[in-house]
Amino acid sequence: MAYPAPQSKVVIVSDGGDDFSHIAAIHDCDYHQMQNKTNNKNLVFSKAESIFEYAHRLGTYCKEFSNSHFLLLEDDVLTLKCVQEKTLLYDINGCNKNEFFDQPVSHELRKHNPRLSSSKKIWYGACGGSIFKTEFMVNLLTDKSRLMEEARFYCSRASRNKWASDAFLSYLCLKHGGTIGQYPGFCETWHPDYGDRMVEGSIEILHQYKRLYEHNS
């Protein structure tokens, strides 16, 4: 499956993982190697400080982008076509409307975001394959002291299985007036129309595609 070479900056961060600097050099990517600074072994963080480290790091590297949006790549994200910028209508484009915040978190969001006041359940996004508005994310993640306070407050309200990057970034976005929604080119492999969309070629970004790294592991 071919995908277009990026025309803008690509930033790669390996936090406690293998050294991919040689691959980054081949593809002219900015590369940062870290020694497991978030102290994390899976998708769910173990403490507020780790969530803070991730979010602050993301905010730091967002500043390197000059383009209006950036794509969150993960090892199970496959880029198939160029994304149409006119379809990016939100601060975070990419969501799973079957994933909801815990009620204490939702209660906090309703207090701060009038658009959510009538929402019984609030879903979140920011998974791999999501596309973020650069300026919004830089402003959201720049203040270190506020970010640490937000991480601690979030962990005091959310169940431990929701201490994940996508949930926390969505929480920050919605609490501070941002918007989250889907863009038409996004798809996940569990979506009912995944097969049909692959045939018709309407998928731009595919998430949960694990065949490549499972085959090579």
C-alpha positions in Angstrom: 0.0 0.0 0.0 1.6 3.2 -1.1 1.2 6.5 0.6 2.3 10.0 -0.4 5.6 11.3 1.0 5.0 14.2 3.5 5.6 17.7 2.3 5.9 19.2 5.8 7.8 18.5 8.9 7.7 15.1 10.6 8.7 14.8 14.3 9.5 11.4 15.7 9.8 10.8 19.5 11.0 7.4 20.9 10.3 7.4 24.6 12.2 4.4 26.0 12.0 2.6 22.7 14.6 1.6 20.1 16.8 4.1 18.4 15.3 5.0 15.0 17.6 8.0 14.3 19.0 6.3 11.2 15.5 5.9 9.7 14.6 9.5 10.7 17.7 10.7 8.9 16.8 8.8 5.7 13.3 10.5 5.6 14.5 13.9 6.8 12.5 13.8 10.1 13.2 15.6 13.3 14.1 12.9 15.8 14.1 12.9 19.6 15.3 9.9 21.7 14.2 9.8 25.4 14.9 7.4 28.2 11.3 6.4 29.1 10.6 9.8 30.5 6.9 9.0 31.0 7.8 5.7 32.7 5.0 4.0 30.8 4.7 0.4 29.7 1.3 0.6 28.0 -1.4 2.9 26.7 -2.6 3.9 30.2 -0.4 6.1 32.3 0.4 5.2 35.8 0.4 8.7 37.4 -0.5 12.3 36.8 3.2 13.3 36.3 3.5 10.9 33.4 0.4 12.3 31.7 1.9 15.8 32.2 5.2 14.7 30.7 3.5 13.4 27.6 1.3 16.5 27.1 4.1 19.0 27.8 6.3 17.1 25.3 3.6 17.3 22.7 3.2 21.0 23.2 6.9 21.5 22.9 7.2 19.8 19.6 4.0 21.3 18.2 6.0 24.6 18.1 8.2 23.1 15.5 5.3 22.9 13.0 4.7 25.8 10.6 1.6 24.2 9.0 -1.9 24.9 10.3 -2.6 21.2 11.3 -0.6 18.2 12.3 -1.4 14.4 12.2 -0.8 12.2 15.2 1.0 9.2 13.9 1.2 5.9 15.8 2.6 2.5 14.8 -0.9 1.3 13.8 -1.8 4.4 11.7 -1.6 4.0 7.9 -1.7 7.0 5.6 -3.4 6.1 2.3 -4.3 9.5 0.7 -3.7 13.2 1.3 -6.2 14.7 3.7 -8.5 17.5 2.4 -7.8 20.4 4.6 -11.3 21.9 4.0 -12.7 18.9 5.8 -10.9 19.7 9.1 -13.6 21.6 11.0 -12.5 21.1 14.6 -9.6 21.7 16.9 -9.2 17.9 17.2 -10.4 16.0 14.1 -10.7 12.3 14.8 -12.9 10.7 17.5 -14.6 7.5 18.7 -18.2 8.3 19.6 -18.4 5.0 21.6 -15.7 6.2 24.1 -17.1 8.3 26.9 -15.7 10.3 29.8 -16.5 9.2 33.4 -19.4 11.2 34.9 -17.2 13.2 37.3 -15.1 14.3 34.3 -18.2 15.1 32.2 -19.6 17.1 35.1 -16.4 19.3 35.1 -16.6 19.8 31.3 -20.2 20.9 31.4 -19.3 23.6 33.9 -16.6 25.1 31.6 -18.0 24.4 28.1 -21.5 25.7 27.4 -21.8 23.6 24.3 -21.7 20.5 26.4 -24.3 21.6 29.0 -27.1 19.4 27.6 -24.9 16.4 26.8 -25.7 13.3 28.9 -22.6 11.5 27.7 -19.5 13.2 26.4 -17.2 11.3 24.0 -13.6 12.0 23.3 -11.1 11.8 20.4 -7.4 12.4 19.9 -6.5 8.8 19.0 -3.9 7.9 16.5 -4.8 9.3 13.1 -6.4 12.4 14.6 -5.5 15.7 13.1 -5.0 18.7 15.5 -5.1 22.4 14.9 -1.5 23.5 15.6 -2.1 26.9 17.0 -4.8 25.7 19.4 -2.7 22.9 20.7 0.4 25.1 21.2 -1.7 27.5 23.3 -3.4 24.7 25.2 -0.2 22.9 26.2 2.3 25.7 26.7 1.7 26.7 30.4 3.5 24.0 32.4 2.1 24.9 35.8 -1.5 24.9 34.5 -0.8 21.6 32.7 0.4 19.9 35.8 -2.6 21.1 37.8 -4.9 19.9 35.0 -3.2 16.4 35.0 -3.6 16.0 38.7 -7.2 17.2 38.7 -8.1 14.9 35.8 -6.6 11.9 37.6 -8.6 12.8 40.7 -11.8 12.6 38.7 -11.2 9.9 36.0 -11.0 6.1 36.6 -7.5 4.7 36.1 -8.4 3.0 32.8 -9.0 6.5 31.4 -5.6 7.8 32.3 -4.6 7.7 28.6 -3.3 10.4 26.3 -6.3 10.6 24.0 -8.8 11.0 26.9 -6.6 13.7 28.6 -6.0 15.7 25.5 -9.7 15.6 24.7 -10.5 16.7 28.3 -8.1 19.7 28.0 -9.5 20.6 24.6 -13.2 20.6 25.7 -12.6 22.2 29.1 -10.9 25.2 27.4 -13.5 25.7 24.8 -12.2 23.6 22.0 -14.1 21.3 19.6 -13.8 17.6 18.7 -15.4 15.9 15.7 -14.8 13.5 12.9 -13.3 14.1 9.5 -14.7 12.0 6.6 -11.3 10.6 5.5 -10.7 8.8 8.9 -11.4 5.1 9.4 -10.6 2.4 11.9 -10.4 -1.3 11.1 -13.3 -2.2 13.2 -15.7 0.2 11.5 -18.5 -1.7 9.7 -17.8 0.0 6.4 -14.0 -0.5 6.5 -13.9 -3.1 3.8 -16.2 -1.2 1.4 -14.2 2.0 1.9 -10.9 0.2 1.2 -12.4 -1.0 -2.1 -13.8 2.4 -3.1 -10.6 4.2 -2.0 -12.3 6.7 0.3 -10.0 6.3 3.3 -7.3 8.9 3.9 -6.1 7.8 7.3 -6.6 4.3 8.8 -6.2 3.6 12.5 -5.8 0.2 14.2 -4.0 -1.3 11.2 -1.6 -3.7 13.0 -0.6 -6.1 10.3 2.7 -4.5 9.5 4.3 -4.4 12.9 2.7 -7.7 14.1 4.2 -9.4 11.0 7.6 -8.0 11.7 7.6 -8.5 15.5 
